[in-house]
Amino acid sequence: MGKVLSFKRRLLMASMSTGLVSGLVCASPAGAAPDEETNVQNLPPVEVTAPPPATRRAAPSRPVARIGAAGSAAPRTRLYVYPTSPGTGRGLDVDKVPSAINAVDASQIRRTNSLNVTDALRDNIPGVNISEVTGNPFTPDIEFRGFVASPVVGTPQGLAVYQNGVRINEAFSDAVNWDLIPTAAIRSVTLVTNNPAFGLNALGGALNLQMKDGFTYQGAELDMMGGSFGRIQGSAQWGKQVDQNYAVYGALEGVRDNGFRNFSQSEVRRFYGDVGYRAGDSEFHVNMGAAKNNFGASATVPAELLDKYWGATYTTPQTTSNRVGYLNLTGKVDATPTWTLEGTAHVRRFEQNIVDGNPTDAEECGADPALLCFGDNASPAFGAGGVQLANPFAPGTILGAIDRGSIRSTTFGVSGQATNVDQLFGHDNRFVVGATYDAGVTRYNASSEIGSMGENYVVTGSGVFLGPTPVANPVAGPVSLRTINQYNGLYAMDTFNVTDAFAITGGGRFNAARITLEDQLGTALNGDHTFMRFNPVIGGTYKITPGLTAYAGYSEANRVPTPLELGCSDPARPCLIAAFLVADPPLKQVISKTVEAGFRGTTELNIGTLGWKVGGFRATNHDDIMAVPVVGRTGFGYFTNVGRTRRQGLEAEVNIKSPTLQFQASYAFVDARYVDPLELGSESPFADPATETIQVRPGNQIPAIPRHRVKVGVDYAVTDVWKVGGNALFVSSQYIVGDESNQYAKLPSYTVFNLHTSYQVAKNVQLYGRVDNVFDKRYVTYGQFFDRDALPNFTNGGADFTDPRSLSPARPRAFYAGMRVTF
């Protein structure tokens, strides 16, 4: 399962089943149009909800903590930081949230002119960084504060991701498939940290995507764009409110991109729809979605090949096919003037097929060249029925493997929540209690076909497949596995206003997880694992002045091992991840303890509204899980607990917003280190030749996490119809994966500049264009060590590779132009 899945690419990295933060902001005055921006209280612009109908029950008359000074006309801004939120209800004042808040709204996503929501996250959230580990722009890794949400199966995941209140980390590996998210239909994305109510995987925080519906978006829009590398993309969306009670919304997207590297084509097709009903104090939604996407994932490539051709690849085929279909139900009822009841129910079907060409340890046997062996020329390679494989290849043929894997997951779940806003001891108080249940059933199958490796690094299959091996320590064999995930959560949170300026928040969540593995070919993989954990939170906010708020908080979160990790955790019996699993000892769950504090504020200037924030954080993971390679066995490795790791840093942002100018600048510092000593297998040239391991000392930096990120963006309205803008991104140097001992040179830092413009030709017609990587900077976003002896360097006459690095190149300069028509 390719470089997308195998250790030679990505798995060398050290690192409320319901949505917790809707990312919606409610304003007291009349609501705004669907894409209107707001920057109240330094919350990054998020969409403002439509006003409730006049028939709705009025809120109870009682004192309310004011956002601005007495008599201020500024609206009260509220954020939904608890589970189920259909888009209305009683939110929490932003100034009462004791953690960092980052949000991106539909207009910010729109300005990127991209159908990748990850582009908007990278451009607008200080601590977010993107690595195109798979070599495809639609399947990037999102890293925030040193924690990752990745589509690569086997990556230790540290961020939880929700869509309309439903957790979309995949059941088998907790991976996040960004390509399945319908970007045009996103209303807002909120990233909130330091809150255990997010449930499992929220070690570094949680991203919650709130989607559009017919109450918040009316009208129609067609958007077409094309440009470099054969990119053609289009989207259409339509929303309509039918009288006061009903609303419908639909969005359709399609992309075709040939990619700048060989074999890296992309085809993306996505649909999202919503039907809503509201009357009086109640609101209900049915939303559904589907996607059918295909990718060529080029992955990393040896540096020596990259020096000769920027679009080079290293072993193919590399294809991924993703399919998804889902149905969600959400509802909200104001049971009394102070009690709100909310609930969700969902079902989701996910399918993934991967075909991956790789090097292999299979070769002709030393004693009998007519047979196939592994590694030492003596360990037999078996086929079906336990018969040693005959060698069908000509003498001197370089062998490879085509690894195939499939994942079929069906997940379903329900949740319920109650919110009470009765006063407590004469003070405003918000109490939330809820429960969640999620379950997933997955069928995982894998096989490996031996083939011949051509000088273009393309593997040609032979029809010879590896079968189960009867030896005690199997090298590789087919897998058929059924897994069952059951996740339960019970949470309670309370925010108490000690004064109008000072509020404290406390609570926690109890998580119970059970993971069952059922081997379909035998009993070796059978297992039943249970994990339990209570995660507390305590925090407070203080409004120093009407435009300045301080916050601080402490929380804990946990991540349980995935079925994949539990099936591959024995160093004596490594796996070809994720194609093959073997019976292994259990892993411990990861516990993260986080403290953060900071300030945020706004002020009015002559040129517009100035918003700013600055904050620090420190998160310590206990029993962290990482993937460890087995040196000399290409693609093989295992998962293990590695003790404590720590991520700490600083985030700062300033922005200015006015009708003609929007400016944003941010800086993020992330210091990620190992706390406990380790001995790890590594392809590093500094590895001990006797043990093929490196010694990781306390204080060594975790690879693939750049310490400094600087972002600057500006948009300026030259005239009423013509806008220009651009942004710059600086990312500092980073150690490559496999260099956990920090002995090899870092990957260089890079700075990238992008430009964009739009012109309103007519009231309903807009032309736009953009240039990415204006100065055609050649840089890499990810690197790792690889097995230099696995294959010869065909571009150098078949000599050995000398550079131990395998790198993921970034996209060269690209031009795009498009047209947007609204109705």
N, C-alpha and C positions, 0 to 999 in steps of 0.2 A: 504494500500500500504505500507507496511511494515516498519520494522525497517529501511529499506532502505529509506523510505519516511517519517515515522511518527516522531512526536516530541520526543518520548521516546528514539530515537537514535540521529538523526543528527540535526533536525530542531530546537534544543535548541540553536544552534550556534548563536553567535552574528555576527556575521558576518558569416569604411570604410567598413561595410559589405564586404569590400574587404581587401586583405592582404596588410599590410603596410610595412613589412620588409621581403624581400625575404630571407634574411640570406645568400645571395650569395655574393661571393667576386670575383671581376674580377682583374686579374693581367695583366700588360702590356706585359710581356714576353709570350712565348708560353704557352698554357694551360697545365695542368697536367692531370694525370690519374684520373678516377672517384673518388677514395677514398683517394687521396693525401691530406696531411694536410699542413696548413700554419699557421703561428702565427705572421704575419706582423702587426706592430703597436699595439701589445697586443690584437688584436681581437682574442678571443678564436678560436681554429682551426675550419675553415669552408671549405667546398669543393670549389675548384677552378674550374671555368667554362672552358670548352673547348674553344680553340681560335676560333675567327670568321673566316669564309672562306676568302680566299684571294680576292674574288670578292667583298667583302663588301666595302662600301664607307668609305674612310678614314675620320678620325675626322678632323675638321677644324684646320688649323695651327694657333695657338694662344698661349699666355702664359698660363701655368698651374701651380697651386699651388703644390709645391713639397712636397712629404712625407719625404724624407730624405734630407741630405745636397746636395748642388749642386754637380752634377756629380755622385751622389750615384747610385749604380746599383740596389737598392731596388725597387721593383715594387710598383706602386701606387695601393693601396687597396681601393676598393669602396664598399659601402654598399647601398642596396636599402631600403630607409626609407620612401618611398611614396607608394601609393596603388598598382595598377596593375603592375606586373613585370613578364613577361613570362620567365625571366631568362637571358635576354640580355638587352641592352639599356644603358642609361647613369646613373650610380650610383653616390652616393655622397661619397667623400673621407671620410674614417673613422674618420680622424682627424677633420672633420667639423661637426660631429654629437654631439650636445650639451646635451648628456645624457649618462647614463650607457649603455654599450653594452655587452650582453651575448649571446654566440652562441655555438651550439653543431653541429658537422658535422657527416657524415655517419660513419667515422672511429671510432669516440667516441661511437656512438650507437652500432657499431659492437663489440667493446671491452667488452660491458656488456654481450654479448651473450644472450640477452633477446629480446623478442618480445614486451616488454613494453617500449615505448619511455620515459615514466615517470621515469624509472630507470636511463637513461642517463641524464635527467634533474636534478634529485636529486644529482647525483654524480659529475656533472660538473658545476653547476651554484650555486654560494655561497649562495644566499638568498632563494633557493628553498627547501621546506620541504614536505615530503609525509606523509599522514595519511591514513591508510586503514580503513576508517570509516565503510565501508560496509562489511569488513571481507573478501574481495576478492582482490588479487593482481592486477587484470586487471581493477578494477574500483576504483582507489585511488583518494583522494583529493590532488590537487597540491596547495600548499600555497607559495606565494612569497610576501615578505614584509608585511605580514598580510592580503593579499588579496587572495581569493580562486577561483579556477576553479575546480568544482566538478561535478560528474555525479549524485549526489543526488538531486532529484527534490525538490525544496523548499529552497535549500541553497542560501543565498544571494551571487551572483557571482560578483567578482571584477576584473577578468582578461578576456580579449577577446582572442579568439583562431581562427586562420585562417589556411586554407589549400589551397595552390596554389592561394592565393588571395581571397578566399571565407571564410566568417565568418561562423564557424561551431558551435557556441553556439546555442542550440536548441531553436526553436521559442516559445514554451510554457513556459519554465522556465529559459532559458539562461544556462541550464546545459551543461556540456562538457563530452561527452562519449568517453573517451580515448580508449576504446576497439575497436572502429570503425576505428581507424587510422592504415593504413597498415605500420607497422614500417620498414620493410625491404626496402620499397620504398622511405623512407625519405632521401632526399639529405642533408638538414640542417634544424635546428630549431634556430630561433633568437628571443631573448626576449629583446625588446627595451622599455624604459620607457619615461615618460615626453614628450609625443607627442599626441596631440588631434586628429591627422589625423587617429588614430586607430579607431575612432568612439565610439559607445556605449560599455559600460562595461569595457573599458580600464582604470579603476580607478588606478590600480596598474601597468598596463602595458599590453602588448599584446605579445602573442606567435604566431609566423608565421612559418608554416611548408612549406618548398619548396620541392616538390617531384622530383624524378629522371625522366629523359626522355632519349630517345635513342641518343640524341646529347651529353649528359653528362655521360652516362653509356653505355659501350659496353662490350659484353661478356655474360656469363651465370654463375650461381652459384646455387648450392644445399646445403642446410644447415639442418642437423638433430641433435636434442639434446634430451636427456632423463635424468631422475633422480628421486629425492625424491618426495614423495607424488603423485606418478603415473604420473609425468610430461612427456609428449611426445610432441614435437613440431617440426615443419619443415617449411622451406620456400624455394621458388624457384623464381629466377628473371632472366630476359633475356632482353638485349638491343642491338639494332643494328642500325647503321646509314647506310642508303641505298643511295649511292652516296652522293653528296654534299647537296641534298635538302630534303631528307626524313629520318625519324627515327621512330623507334617503341620501346616500352618498356612495360614489363608486370611483375607483381609480384603476387605471391600466397602464403598465409600463413595459417597454421593450428596449433592449440594448444589444448591439452586435459590435464587437471590438476585436480586431485581429491581433492586437498586442504588438509591442516593439521587439519581443523576443520570439524565437522560433517556437512553434507549437503552443502558443499562449493565447489562442482564440477564446473569446467569451461570448456566450449567448444567454441573455437574461430575459425572462418573461414573468411578470408578476401581476396579480390582481388583488384588490381589496375592496370590500363593500360593507356598508353599515345601514341598518334600518332602525330608526329610533322612535320612541313614543314617550310623551310626557303629558301629564295632566295634574294640575294642582301641585301636590307635594311629591309626586312620584315621577320617576324617569327610568325607562328600560331601553336596552339596546341589544340587537343581535348583529354581530359583525363576523365576517368570514373572509378568508383569504386563501390564495393558492399561488404556487410558484413552480416553474420548471426551468432549471438553469443547468448549463453545461460549461465546463471550463477546461482549458489546457493550463496546467499549473507547472511552470518551468522550474520553480524552486531555486536553490542556490547552485552556483556553478564555480568550479575551481578558478582561482584568481588568474592563473596563466591562460586559461581559455578566454576569460573576460578581457584580458589585455589585448587579445587579438581581434575580438569581435564582441561588442557590447550586447548583442542580442543572442549570445551563445547559450546553449543548454548542455546539460550533462546527464545523459541517459533518459530515454523516452521509450514507450509512451508514458505520458503523465496526464491523465484525464480524470475529472471529477464530475459526477452528475448528481445534482440535488433536486429533490421533489418534496413539496410540503402542501398540506391542506389542513385548515383548522376552522373551528366554529366556536365562538365565544358568546356567552350571555352575561349581561351585567344589569344590575338593577339597584335603585335607591328609593327609599321611602322615608319621608319625614313623619315618623310615627306620632310624635308630639312636638310642641314648639321647641323642645330641647333635646329630643332623642332622634337620631338618624340611623336607619338600618340599611346596610348595603350588602350586596352579595355578587359572586361570580360563579360561573360554571364553564368549563371548557373541555374540548377534545381536540387532539392534534395528531396528525400522521406525518411522519418524516421518513424519507427514504434517501439513502446515499449509496452510490456505487463508485468505486475507485479502481482504476487500472494504472499500474505503476511499474515502469521498467527500472531495474536496479542492477548493480553488480551482484554477484553471488559467490559463495564459497564453494559451490559445486565445481568439480573438475574430474578429469579422468583419473581412475585409480592408479596408484603407482605399481601395484602388483599385477593388475590386469586392466590395460587401457580400454578394454571393451566394456567396462563397467564404470559407473559414476560413484564418486566418493565426495566427502567434504573435507575442507581445511587441510588436514594432515595427509591427504592422499590415501587414508586407510579407513576412515569412518564411513561405512556404507550409506549411500543415499537410497532410500526405499520409496517404492511406488505403492500403488493400491495392492492390498493383499499381503503386504509385508515382504514383497519380492524386491531384491536390489535392482535398481534401474540400470538398464543397458545404456551404453553410450552411443547415441545415433550420430554424433558429430565427427567431422573429419579431424584428424590429428592437428593440433596447434590452434584449434578454434578457441576463441575467447568466449567464455560462457557468461550469460546474464540470466536474470529472472524477471518474469512478469508476474507481479504480485497483485492479486485481485481481492477486494473486500467489499462486503455489502452490510449495511445497517438498515434495519427496519424497526422503527420505534412507533408505538402508539401510546400517547400520554393523555391523561384526563385528570380533572381535579375540580374541587369546589372550595369555596371560602365564604365566610360570613363575618360581618363586622358591625359593631354598634358604637356610635359616637354620642357623647353627652356633653352639653355645654351649660349645665346648671352651675350657678355660682357655688363656691365652697367657702364657708366662713365669710361671706360677703365679698369675695374676690372672684374675678373671672377665672374659669377653670375649663380645661378641655380633657376629657377622659375617653380613651379609645380602647376597646377590647375586641379581639377577633381570633378566629381559628381557621386553619387551612389544612387541606388534605390533597396530596398529589400522588399519582401512581403512574408508572410507566413500564411497559413490557417491550423488550427489545430482542430481536433475533439478529445475531451477528454470525457471518460466515466468511471464511477466508481460504484461499488456495494459492499455490505458487507453481508456475509453469517454468521449466528450464528452457532457455533459448540461447541463441547466438548473438553476440554483441558485435555490431558493425563499427566501422571507423568513424561513423557519424554519431556514435553513442546511441543508436537505435537498436533495441532488443527485438529480435524476430523469434516468435514462438515456435516450438517444435511439436507441441502436443504431448510432451512428456511432463507429467505432473507429479509433484511430491505427494507421497501418501503417509499414513500413520507409520511411525517408526517404533519398533519393538524394544529399542535399547532404553536403558534406564534414564539416560540424560539426552532427550531428543534434541536434534539440531533444529528441525522444523517439521511441521506437519499441518494438515488441514484442520480447520476449526469450525465447529458449529455449536454455538452457545446461545442459550436463552437466559436473559436477565430480567429481574423484577425489581423496580425501585418503588419504595413506599416512603413518602415524606410527610410528616405531620408537624404542624406548628401551632403554638398557642401563645399569644402576645397581649400585652397590656401596656399602654403608654399614658402618661398624664402630664399636662403642662399647666402649671399653677402660676397665676400672676400675683406675686407678692405685692408689687405695686404696679402702677401703669408702666413703669420703666423697667422693672426687674421681674423676670420670669424664670422658673426652674422647671426642668423636665426630668422625669425619671420613669423607669419601667424596665422591660426586658422581654425576651422571647425564649420559649422552650422549644427546642427542635428534637425530634425523634426520627431517625432514619433506619430503614431496614433494606438491605440489598441482598438479593438471592441470586446465585449463579447456578445454572443447570446445564451441565455438559450433555450435548446431544449425541456425542460419539463415544462416550464412556463415562467415567466418574471422576477423572483427574481434576476437572475444573469446578466441581461442585463446591458450593460454599454458602453459608448463611451468616451475614454480618449485621450487627445492630450497633448504632451509635446514638448517644443521647447527650444533650448539652443545654444548659441555661445560660443565655447571654444577657448581661445587664447593660443598662445605659444610664448615665446621670450627666446633666449639663445645665447650663444657664445662659441667659442673655441679659445684657443691661444696656438700656438706651441712654447713653451719656448725654447726648444732645439730640434735638430733632433730626439731625442729619448724620449721627454717628452712633453705631451700635457695636458693643463688644460681645463676644461669645466664647464659650469654652465647654468642653465635654470629654467624657471618657466612655468607651464602649468596648464590648467584646463581640467577636463573630467566629463562626466555625465553618469549615468545609470538610465534608466526609469524603473518603476515597471513592472514586468512580468504579463502576464494574470493570472497566479496562484496567485501572491501576491495581485493583484487588487481584486480577487475574495474571498479573505480571510483576511480582515484587520479590522474586528470589534471585539473588546474584548468581547462584549456582545453576539456575535453570532460566537463562535469559530468553527474551522473546524477540521476534522480528516484529516490532511494533508497527502498526497494530495488527499485522496479518496473522500472527500466531500468539497464542496464549498457552501458558502451562500452569500447573497447580502451584500455588504460592502461599506463603504465610500472610496473615492479615497485616494491614497498615493501620497506623493510628490516624485519627482525624486531626486536621490542622486547626489550631486555636490562634486567633489574632487578637491582640489587645492594643487598642488605639487611643491616643490622647491628642486632641487638637484644640487650638485657640486662635483667635484673630479678631480683626476689626473690619467693618464695612460701613460705607456711608455714601451720601450724595450731597451735592450742593449745586445751586444755580449760578451759572456764569453768563456773561454777556453773549458768549458764543454757543451756549446750550447747557445741557445738564451734564454735570461731571459726576461720574460714579467711580468708586474705587473700593478695593478690598485687599487685605493682606492677612496671611495666616500661616501658621506652622503646624506640622503634624509629626507624629512618631508612632509607627505601627510595628509591633514585634510579633512575629509568627513563631509559635511553638510547634514542634514536630512537623515542620514544613516538609512538603513532598516535592521531590524533583526526579527527573529522568536521568539515568546514568548509563553511558554507553559501555559496551564490552569491546575492548580494543582488539583489533584483528578479526572481528566477526562482523562484517559489514551489515549495518542496519540493526544489529542486535543490542538489546539493553534491558533495563528493568527499572522499576520505580522503587523509591525507598524514602523513609523519613530521614531527614538530615539535621535534626535538632532545630536550633533557633536561627532565624534570619531577621534582619531589621531594615525597615525603610523609614526614613525621616527626611524632612525637607521644609521648604518655604514656597509659597505661591503668592504672587502679587499681580494685580491688574488695575488698570485705569482706563476709563472710556469716556468719550464725549459724544453726546447725541443732540442733534438739532435738525431742523427740516432740510438743511443743505449739507451738513457734515456729520459723518459718523467715523469716529476714530477709536481704535482699541490697541492697547499695548500691554503685554504681560510677560512675566518672567516666572519660571518654575525651577526650583532646585530639588533634585531627588538624590539622596545618598542611600544606596541599597548595599548592605553588607551581610556577610556571614558572621554569626556570633559565636558559633561552636566550631572546633576543628573538625576537618573531614579528610578522608582519603578517597579519591574518586578516580575511576578509570578515565583516561583521556587520550586523544590522538595528538596532544600537545607535543611539540619537539622537546619540551622540557620535562616530559614524563620520565620517571625512573625506568630505565630500560629493563631492569629485572622484573619489576612488578607491573609496568605499564600504567602507573598511577601517578597522580599529583597530590601534593599535600596542601590542603586549603587551611589557611590560618585564620583565627578570629580577626576580623577587620578587613579581610579581602573583599573587594567589591564584587557584587553579583553581575555577571556579564549581561549584555544586551539591554542595559538600562542607562541611557545617557544622563549625566548629572545636571546638565544645564539645557533649558529650552527657552528661547526668546521669540515672541511673536508680535508683529506689528501689522495692523491693517487699517486702511482708510478708504472711505467712499465719499465722493464729493459730487454734488449736483451742479454741473457747469451752467446748465440752463434748466428750465422746467421740464424739458424732455430728454436731456442728455446727461448721463451720469458716467463717471469714470472712477476707477478704484484699483487697488492692488494690495498685496500683502507680502510680507517677508517672514521666513521661518529659519531660525538658527537652531541647530541641534549639535550638542557637543560630542566629543569623542566617546567611545564606549569599548569595553573589552568584548572580545568575541566569545561565543559559547564554546566551552571546552577549555577556556583559559580562566577557570575559577581561581587559580593560584596567582593570577595577575602578573605573569612573567613575560608574556608576549606583547608586542606593540598594539596599541588600540587602533580601532577603525578611526579614520580621520573625521573631524567635525565637518559639517556642511551648512551652507546658507543657500536658500532657494527663494527666488523672487517670482511672483505671479501677477498678472495684470488682467483686468476685466473692464468691460464697458457695456452700456445699454443705451438704446435710442428709441423713444416712443414715437413711432411713425404716425400712428393715429391713436385715437382714444383706446381702441381695443387691440392694437397691434404693436408689438415691441420686437426690435431686433437686438441681438446681443452677441458678444464675442468674448473670448478669453485666450490668454496665452499662459501656459504653464511652463515653469522652469525657463524663464525668459532668456537667461544667459547660457542655456544648454549645459548646465553644470552636471558633470559625471560624478555621481556619488553612490554609495551603498548604504542601505538602511539596516542591514543585518549581516552577520558573518559567523562562521563556525569552523572548527578544524574538521578535516575529513581524512579518510584512509587513502593515503597517496599510493599505496600498493595495490589497491583494488583493481584499477584499470590503467593502461598506459596512456600517455599523452600523445594521441594520434596526430595532433597539430605540430608536434615536434619530433616526427619520425618514429613515434612509439617509445620514446625515452620515458623515464620515470618523471612524475611530477616532483618539483622541488619546493614549491610554495605550499605550505600546509593549509592555507585558507580556502574556504568555499564561501562565496559572497552572493548577496541578493542585490542586483543593480536596480537603481531607480529609473523611472521613465525619463527619457530625454525631452528636449523642448517639444511642445505640442501646441497646435493651433486648433481652435474650435469656434464655430459660429452657429447661431440658431435663431429661431423665431418663436415667439410666444403670442398666442391669440386667445383673448378672453371674450366671453359672451355674457 
